[in-house]
Amino acid sequence: MQVRYWAHELQFRHPFTISKGTKTHQPTLVVELEIGNWRGYGEAPAISYYQVTLENLVETLEKNRAAIERFAFTDPERFWHFLHHLIPGNPFLICALDMAGWDLYAKRKGIPLYQAWGGTGNTGPLTDFTIGMDTPERMLFKMQERPWPVYKIKVGSPEDISMLEKLRAHTTVPFRVDANAGWDFETAVQLIPKLSALGVELVEQPLAKENWEEMERLKSISCLPLFADESCVFEKDVATCASCFDGINIKLTKCGGITPARRMIKQARALGLKIMLGSMNESTIGSAAIGHLKEWVDFLDMDGPLLLAEDLSSGISYQEGIVKLPSQAGLGVIYAGLQKNEQ
């Protein structure tokens, strides 16, 4: 097996702001695994608030490249366990390699990846479109620029309610609100009933990720479903979230790839939790990996390619919230390097 990789800085259509900060570009690493005539692709975005940079992704990959290339690849789950022990504590890089492994696996079988799990690729929830924090006027402009059946609104400022009122005056579609751990308990208690009155259907990560005691209290009184994001990173977190949240947001990049994400879906179902698949501004490569899992979840947030002014591949398409997966084998994406995103 041969390993190759490419680093990119992808420009956003608009500066993207959440409660943790603003960025104009998304750094990301593309990996390729080659065996014979088959090539599999994966992606790892670098996220500063998780202390992940392109430099440390590349450094770790180079350090372990020879060991990875010696691995006798047969199936992705075995490959993931190998990576999990080879590069512990680096789920972002494991995720990219795991995606590439699944892409390679399905290509060698000559089937789209979802078929490897018994799926059809034709069902699944609509994806939302994210409106990053900004002035109310700019947020309204972004919303009107992209008419969509459901919006995810980033919040975390004292003007959250007045901003949402302004947006609500121009659309009747559902809103989802993501606080990115930006509220305290009292703020959440005060805001959630107002959000419900404004047509918000769920709230993501209202409190700090380690604030389990107050999250459990908040869940017991909340009139809206509460979803864990920062509080649910790895498989071990799913059970802990069951008493404090109504659902979880699984992000492939954070949990370490498709392999653990599938186990988290199964575990969440057994615990009665609703499931969202989330993104971290991946290009079409990483987003395709998310999309192949969509028919097994309740909510979808895979709008990365729509937020970016530049993309790295073609394959998936979007139409009014519907994600159409390619029929080609594997992930079905074609890596073409940096290109303008015309969606």
C-alpha positions in Angstrom: 0.0 0.0 0.0 1.2 3.5 -0.9 0.3 6.6 1.1 0.2 10.1 -0.4 -1.2 13.4 0.9 -1.9 17.0 0.0 -2.4 20.0 2.2 -4.9 22.8 1.3 -6.3 26.1 2.6 -9.9 26.3 1.5 -11.5 29.8 1.4 -15.0 30.3 2.9 -17.6 32.1 0.9 -18.1 34.4 3.9 -16.0 34.7 7.1 -17.2 31.9 9.4 -17.8 32.8 13.0 -18.9 30.7 16.0 -18.6 31.4 19.7 -15.0 30.1 19.6 -13.8 32.6 16.9 -13.7 33.5 13.2 -11.9 32.1 10.3 -11.7 32.9 6.6 -10.1 29.7 5.4 -10.3 26.0 6.4 -7.0 24.2 6.4 -7.4 20.5 5.4 -5.4 17.4 4.6 -6.3 15.0 1.9 -4.8 11.5 2.1 -4.7 8.8 -0.6 -4.2 5.1 -0.2 -3.2 3.1 -3.2 -3.3 -0.6 -3.8 -2.8 -1.8 -7.3 -5.2 0.0 -9.6 -7.4 1.3 -6.7 -7.1 4.6 -4.8 -9.0 5.6 -1.7 -9.4 9.1 -0.4 -10.0 10.7 3.0 -9.8 14.1 4.5 -8.9 15.7 7.9 -9.7 19.4 8.5 -7.4 21.1 10.9 -9.3 22.8 13.8 -7.4 25.2 16.0 -9.6 24.9 19.1 -8.8 21.2 19.1 -5.1 22.0 18.8 -4.9 20.3 15.4 -2.8 21.9 12.7 -1.8 20.9 9.2 1.8 20.8 10.4 1.2 18.2 13.1 -1.1 16.1 10.9 1.7 15.9 8.3 4.4 15.4 10.9 2.5 12.4 12.4 1.7 11.0 9.0 5.3 11.1 7.9 6.5 9.6 11.1 4.2 6.6 10.7 4.1 6.4 6.9 6.3 3.4 6.5 4.4 1.4 9.1 1.1 2.2 7.4 2.5 1.3 4.0 3.6 -2.1 5.4 0.1 -2.9 6.7 -1.6 -5.8 4.9 -4.9 -4.1 4.1 -7.9 -6.5 4.0 -10.8 -4.7 5.6 -11.4 -1.2 7.1 -12.3 -2.2 10.6 -9.1 -4.1 11.0 -7.2 -1.1 9.5 -8.9 1.3 12.0 -7.8 -0.8 15.0 -4.2 -0.8 13.6 -4.3 3.0 13.3 -5.9 3.4 16.7 -2.9 1.7 18.3 -0.3 3.2 15.9 -1.2 6.8 16.4 -3.3 7.1 19.6 -4.6 10.5 20.4 -4.8 11.6 16.8 -8.4 11.0 15.8 -8.4 13.6 13.0 -5.6 11.8 11.1 -7.1 8.4 11.9 -10.4 9.6 10.4 -8.8 10.6 7.1 -7.0 7.3 6.8 -10.1 5.4 7.9 -12.2 7.2 5.2 -9.6 6.3 2.6 -9.7 2.7 3.8 -13.5 2.4 3.4 -13.3 4.1 0.0 -10.6 1.6 -1.1 -12.6 -1.3 0.3 -15.8 -0.5 -1.5 -13.9 0.3 -4.8 -12.3 -3.1 -4.7 -15.7 -4.6 -4.4 -17.1 -2.4 -7.1 -20.0 -1.0 -5.1 -20.9 2.4 -3.5 -19.9 2.5 0.1 -23.5 2.6 1.5 -24.2 -0.8 -0.2 -21.4 -2.4 1.8 -23.6 -1.7 4.9 -26.9 -2.8 3.2 -28.0 0.7 2.4 -29.7 2.2 -0.7 -28.2 5.7 -0.7 -31.7 7.1 -1.5 -33.0 7.9 2.0 -32.0 10.1 4.9 -32.8 13.4 6.4 -32.4 16.8 4.7 -29.1 18.6 5.5 -29.4 22.0 7.2 -27.5 25.1 6.0 -25.4 26.9 8.6 -25.5 30.6 9.2 -22.4 31.7 11.2 -22.5 34.5 13.8 -22.4 38.0 12.3 -24.5 41.2 12.4 -28.2 40.5 12.0 -28.1 42.2 8.6 -25.3 40.0 7.4 -26.9 36.8 8.8 -30.1 37.7 7.0 -28.2 38.3 3.8 -26.5 34.9 4.1 -29.9 33.3 4.7 -31.5 35.0 1.7 -28.5 34.2 -0.5 -29.2 30.4 0.1 -32.9 29.6 0.3 -33.1 26.3 2.2 -35.6 24.1 4.0 -33.9 24.2 7.4 -31.2 26.5 8.8 -28.6 25.9 11.6 -28.0 29.2 13.3 -24.8 29.8 15.3 -25.5 31.7 18.6 -23.6 33.0 21.6 -24.1 36.7 21.9 -26.5 38.9 24.0 -28.4 39.7 20.8 -29.3 36.1 20.0 -33.1 36.5 20.4 -33.3 39.8 18.5 -31.2 38.3 15.7 -33.4 35.3 15.5 -36.5 37.5 15.4 -35.1 39.3 12.5 -34.4 36.1 10.6 -37.8 34.6 11.5 -39.5 37.6 10.0 -38.3 36.5 6.6 -38.8 32.7 6.6 -41.1 30.1 8.1 -38.7 27.1 7.8 -37.3 25.3 10.9 -34.3 26.7 12.7 -31.7 24.7 14.7 -29.6 26.6 17.2 -26.0 25.8 18.0 -24.4 27.5 21.0 -21.1 25.7 20.8 -21.0 25.6 24.6 -21.4 29.4 24.8 -24.1 29.7 27.4 -24.3 29.3 31.1 -27.2 27.5 32.8 -29.2 30.6 33.6 -28.9 32.0 30.1 -30.1 28.6 28.6 -33.1 28.5 31.0 -34.1 32.0 29.9 -33.5 31.6 26.2 -34.9 28.1 25.4 -38.6 28.9 25.8 -38.1 32.0 23.6 -36.3 29.9 21.0 -39.2 27.4 21.0 -41.6 30.3 20.3 -39.4 31.3 17.3 -39.7 27.9 15.6 -36.4 26.4 16.8 -36.6 22.6 16.7 -33.5 21.7 18.7 -30.5 23.2 20.6 -27.0 22.0 20.2 -24.5 22.1 23.1 -25.9 24.9 25.2 -23.5 24.5 28.1 -19.8 23.8 28.6 -18.8 20.2 27.6 -17.9 19.2 31.1 -20.9 20.7 32.8 -22.8 17.4 33.2 -24.7 18.2 36.4 -26.3 21.3 35.0 -26.9 19.7 31.6 -28.9 17.0 33.3 -31.0 19.6 35.1 -31.4 21.6 31.9 -32.6 18.5 30.0 -35.2 17.8 32.7 -36.9 21.2 32.2 -36.2 22.0 28.6 -39.1 22.3 26.2 -36.7 21.7 23.2 -34.5 18.7 22.5 -30.9 19.2 23.5 -28.1 17.7 21.4 -24.5 17.0 22.5 -21.7 18.1 20.3 -18.5 19.0 22.2 -19.7 16.7 25.0 -19.9 13.7 22.6 -16.6 13.2 20.9 -15.7 9.5 21.3 -17.6 6.2 21.7 -17.1 6.3 25.5 -19.1 9.6 25.7 -22.3 8.2 24.2 -23.5 6.5 27.4 -22.6 9.5 29.5 -24.7 11.8 27.2 -27.8 9.6 27.6 -29.0 11.2 30.9 -28.0 14.8 29.9 -29.1 15.1 26.3 -31.9 14.0 23.9 -29.5 13.3 21.1 -25.9 13.4 20.0 -24.0 15.0 17.1 -21.5 12.5 15.7 -18.6 14.1 13.8 -16.4 11.7 11.9 -13.3 13.9 12.2 -13.6 14.1 16.0 -14.5 10.5 16.8 -11.8 9.0 14.5 -13.7 8.1 11.3 -16.4 6.0 9.8 -15.6 2.9 11.8 -16.2 4.3 15.3 -19.1 6.5 14.0 -21.0 3.3 13.0 -20.6 1.9 16.4 -21.7 5.2 18.0 -24.9 5.1 15.9 -25.7 1.6 17.1 -25.0 2.5 20.7 -27.1 5.7 20.5 -30.0 3.8 19.1 -29.8 1.3 21.9 -29.9 4.1 24.4 -32.9 5.8 22.8 -30.9 8.9 21.7 -31.6 10.8 18.5 -28.6 11.1 16.1 -27.3 13.9 14.0 -24.3 13.6 11.7 -22.3 16.8 11.8 -19.5 18.3 9.8 -16.4 20.3 10.5 -16.3 22.3 7.2 -15.0 19.3 5.2 -14.8 19.6 1.4 -16.7 17.2 -0.8 -14.3 14.4 0.1 -15.0 14.3 3.9 -18.7 15.3 3.3 -19.2 12.3 1.0 -18.0 10.0 3.9 -20.7 11.6 6.1 -23.3 11.3 3.4 -22.9 7.5 3.0 -24.1 7.2 6.6 -27.1 9.5 6.3 -29.9 6.9 6.0 -29.1 5.6 9.5 -29.5 8.9 11.4 -32.3 11.4 12.2 -30.6 14.8 11.4 -28.0 15.9 9.0 -25.5 18.8 9.0 -23.2 18.2 6.1 -23.1 21.6 4.4 -19.3 22.1 4.3 -19.0 22.3 0.5 -21.8 24.9 0.5 -20.0 27.1 3.0 -16.7 26.9 1.0 -15.8 29.1 -2.0 -13.3 26.4 -3.0 -13.6 22.6 -3.1 -11.3 19.6 -3.8 -13.5 17.1 -5.6 -16.8 16.4 -7.3 -19.3 13.7 -6.5 -22.1 14.6 -4.1 -24.7 17.2 -5.0 -27.3 19.3 -3.1 -30.8 20.3 -4.0 -33.0 22.1 -1.5 -31.5 20.2 1.4 -31.5 16.8 -0.3 -28.1 15.2 -0.6 -27.6 13.1 -3.7 -24.9 10.5 -3.4 -22.9 9.3 -6.4 -23.5 5.8 -7.8 -19.9 5.1 -8.5 -17.9 2.7 -6.3 -16.5 3.7 -2.9 -17.2 7.3 -1.8 -17.8 8.1 -5.4 -15.7 11.3 -5.3 -13.1 12.4 -7.8 -10.2 14.3 -6.2 -9.2 17.1 -8.6 -7.2 19.4 -6.4 -8.2 22.9 -5.7 -11.2 24.2 -7.7 -13.8 26.9 -7.4 -17.0 25.6 -5.7 -19.8 26.7 -8.1 -22.7 25.3 -6.0 
